[in-house]
């Protein structure tokens, strides 16, 4: 019963945060031009099939294939929201699905080539026997010029992977992704990041990275990437899931 109450409290916390964030975004939207006010926004989505589900270069599907879907709505003024879902296989019996609602706000910074993106992402595992639900607040500062792009970001949570894992332990992940389109549709990219922990748990900090290439043609994207980590404590993940892996994936956008 206590665990269920904690889960409901976490969910309520997420709802409150979304409401507050929506209020901020709505205020920003009110300052947009009349033409932007009149638009109803755009719906979009994607479906991914991959050979593994990697989360910061650690397999969340026990080295098995992933089927991932995303459905979202966005407004010209910058507000967006959606639901992301995938199969999973970690963290105990019954944890076979992840459902993540999210909300954010993004805006170009004039004609500088910079764009910022701030948001709230809620991770939920409805079938798990443990309370693993938690949420992260994220911030991106994206830059693009010609064929080059750079996207540094930070992700913060006050309760890493819920009440039954590291209850009350905050965590900060920071990373940067660099990409360069070598020819139309073909973009090699590199991401390097570090997952850090608060409350005297810095011994759990680890580094993660991935490198690969994506090829986009029409509404299809084909990806080939190598994921790896350094310094992952066995308490966080089974070592066999952190030794590095090649992942191939196909995405259909609509």
N, C-alpha and C positions, 0 to 999 in steps of 0.2 A: 504494500500500500504506500509506504514511504517513497519507494522508487517511482511509483506512478505519479505521486504528488510532485516530485522533483521534475519529472518529465513535463507535467502540465505547467509547472511554473516556468520551465525553460521555454516552452512554446509560447506562453503568455508574454514572456520577456521579448521574444522575437517579434510577436505581433505588435507590441507597443513600439519597438524600435522601427518597424516598418511604417506604422502610422505617423510617428514623429518625422521620419525621413520623407514620407510622402508630403507632409505639410511643408517641409523645406523646399522640396522640388516643386510643389504646386505654386509656392510664392515666387520661385524663379520663373516658372512658366508664365505667370501673370504679367511679367515684364516683356514677354515676347510680342512681336508684331501681330496685328489682327489676323493676317493671313495664316500665321502659324497656330493661332488659337482655334481657327475654324477646322483644322485638320483633325481627323479622328485617329491618326497614328497608323502604324504599319504592323502587321502580324507576319512572323517568319518562324522558321524552324529548321531542324536538321536531324539526321539520323546517321549515327556512326556505328560501324562494325570494325572491331580491332582485335588483335591477337592477345591483348592484355589490357587491364585497366590500371594505369599508373597514376598515383597521386604523390606528387613530389618525389618521383622516381622510386616509389615503393608500390608493389603490386597490391591492389585492393580486391583482386579477383583470384588470388591464390595461383597466379600464373596462367589462368585460363582466359578464354576469349571474353570480350566485352561487347554488349549491345547498349548503346547510349542514345538517348533522345533529348531534344531541347525544343521548347516552344516558347516564344516570347513576343512581347508587344513593345514598340518604341514610338516616341513622339518626336517631332521635329525640334521641339524645344530642348530635348536632351534626356527626358525621363524615360526609363525602360524598366520592364519587369518580366519575369518569366518563371518557368519550371524546368529543371534539369533532372534527368533520371537515368539510372544505370543498374545493371546487375552487380552484385558484390559477393565476396566470399572471404570474410575475415571477422574476427572479434566474437567468435562463439556461434552456437547453434541458432538457426533461424535468420541469421543476417544474410539475406540473399538479395536485398534491394535497397537502393539509396534514392531518395526523393528530395530534391533541393530547390525550394522556392528562393528567388532572389529579386532584389530591386536596386536600381542604381540611377545615377545621373551623370551624363557625359557632355562635354562641350569643347569645341575648338577654341584656342586662345588666339583670336584674330587670324592673321595670315602668317603666323610665326612657324607653322608646321607642328606646333605642340597641341596636344589634346589631353584634358584630364578626365578621369573616370573614378567616381567614388561610389561605393555601394555596400550592401549587406547581403551575405550569403548564408543560408541556413541548411545545415547538413542533417538529414533525418534518415533513420534506419528502422522502419516500422515493424519489421519482423524479428528484430534482435531480442535475445533473452536478457541483454544488458542495456542500461541507459547510456547510449553513445552519442545521442543527439547534441549538437552544439552549433555555434554560429561564428562567422568571422566578418569583420569589417575590413574592406579593402580600398586601396587607393592606387591608381595607375597614373603615370605621366608619360604619355605616348608621344613619340617624335617620328616624323617621316619626312624625307626629302629625296626626291627622285626615286631611286630604287632601294634606298637604305631606310631601315626602321629600327627604332630602339624603344623598349617598353620596360622601364623599371617599375616595380610595384612592391607594396607591403601589405601583409595580411595579419590581422591581430584578433585573438580570441581571449576571453577571460576564463575559459573552461575547456581545455583541449580534449577533444573526443569524449566529452560528457562526464556525468557523475560517477560512472563505474570504471573509469580508466585513470585519468589524472584529475580527480575532482578538485576544482578550484585553482588549478594551475594555469596561469596565462601562458600564451605562446605567441611569438612573432616570427613570421616568415617574410624574408625579403629576397627579391630575385630580380634579374634583368634578362630580357630576351632581345637578341640582336638578329636581324634578318637582312638579306640582300637578294633582290630579284635578278638572277643572272640572265634570264631570258623570259619572255612573256609566259606567265603562269608558273614558273619554276623558281622556288625560293628556298635556299638553304637557310637554316637558322640554328642558333645556339642559345640555350637557357642555363643560367647558373644561379643557384640560390642557397640560402641557409635557413634551416628551421631552428629557432632558439626558444628556450623555455625560461620562465621566471620562477620565483619562489624557491630559489636555491637548487633548481634542477638543471643548471647549466651543463652538468655532465651528460645530459641527454641530447645536447645540441648536435646537429649533423648537417653536412653539406650534400646537395643534390644537383644534378645537371642532366641535360639531355641535348643531343645534337642530331640533326637529320635534315630531311628535305621534304617539301610539300609541292605537289603539282596540281594546279587548279585548271580545270577545263569545263566551261559552262557551269552547271550546278554541282559538279562533282569535284572532290578533292581526294588525292591519293598521298598517303604519308608513309615515310619510312624513318624510324628514329631509334637511337640507342639511348637508354636510360641507365643511370648509375648513381651510386651514393658513396659517401665516405663517413665513417664514424657513427653509424646507426647502432644504438644499443639494442641487444636482443630483447630487452623489455618492450621496446617499441614495435618491433617487427621480427618475424622469423628471418634469420640470416639468408636463407635460400631465396627470399623475396627481395633482397637488397643487393645482390651480387652483380647486377647489371643484366640487361635484357634488350633484345631487338624487338621492336613492336611495329607491325604494319597495320594500317587502317585505311578504310574507305568511308568517306562522308558524302552524303547526299543532302544538299540544301534545298529548301523550298520556301 
